[in-house]
Amino acid sequence: MSVSSDADGAPVAPLISVCVPMYKNGATIERCLRSILDQDAEYELIVVDDNSPDDSVAIAAKILRPQDRLIRNESNLGAHKNHIKCLELARGKYIQYVHGDDWLLPGALRMLARCFDDAAVGLAFAPRRVVTDDAQWLHHCGTLHTRFRKLKEHNDGQSLVMQMALQGLGTNWIGEPTNVMFRRQLALTAGGIRSDIAHLSDLDLWLRLLLRSAACFIPQELSVRQHTSFTAETFKARPWWLDRLRLLTWMIVDPASTTRIRIIAGAWWLPVWLLRALEVVAYGPDRRWRLKTLMFAPVREFSTALHLRAELRRNEGPS
């Protein structure tokens, strides 16, 4: 559907911004975009290509409608910064990311957007179908929402955070961006997407949204995720090695956290710190540098988190 205009012909902000961060998706981007264009909802479509070396842009350009936006970064920003750029470009009330190798099932946008008729809801999610050859990953992460106790259509966000915190925030029980829709303004007010979290940046955002709003769950598959295993080089480098510590640190200092959530996150902090140290010793790489980083982590991580909290309070304004 196209974006509507007011009586003077000026474009009206769309209900949903569908954001497609694209990089080397030449083999899958047509399927992705057609699944979006077939949706029966009011939305704008923004495709941000991260300077792909393949034919992703050419394929997308042939499929997109005149009103859709196709932006190509002059240089490669990396996945996190490209997601941030998508959020900056979006104008809709609600944000729906669709990764270039994923796709939506019919009615997904309409059904997720309907959840936000309740003003208390800041995030809506649904199960996703997974396509992968990684049997081990599929066993551990193929189904996520069943780990919640008493998950209902309408859920208290802090209760969901509490349940994930009790398990140490090691796994994203909500899901990846393609199966989640959220309020844009709430996300911006809560600090947006952090660039210093390599692998769990989506979970980090979901946690901040859930601490500030209710969550809607639709018990029906609305998207398909194509999972690709990490390369041996990426797994060895472990760029996500501090992610979990940073999530726990933020749960301790987030002004929206309850006392119980702070206590639980605090109880997990030292065990996770010790686990990271053991992993560095066992697997590396850069053992000397990483052990030194961990030595100063209690000071540096909390200092960074307190700085982010000060920025967040300025965004949220007086309570």
CORRAQUI-V244635 format. One record per helix or strand of 2 or more residues. SS is the DSSP state (2 for helix, 1 for strand). FROM is the first residue (numbers start at 1). LEN is the number of residues. If there is no record, write none. Layout:
ss	from	len
SS	FROM	LEN
SS	FROM	LEN
//
This chain:
ss	from	len
1	16	7
2	29	9
1	43	7
2	56	8
1	69	4
2	79	11
1	94	4
1	103	2
2	108	10
1	121	11
2	135	7
2	145	3
1	154	2
2	157	10
2	177	3
1	180	4
2	184	6
2	201	10
1	214	13
2	232	6
2	243	11
2	259	25
2	287	30
//
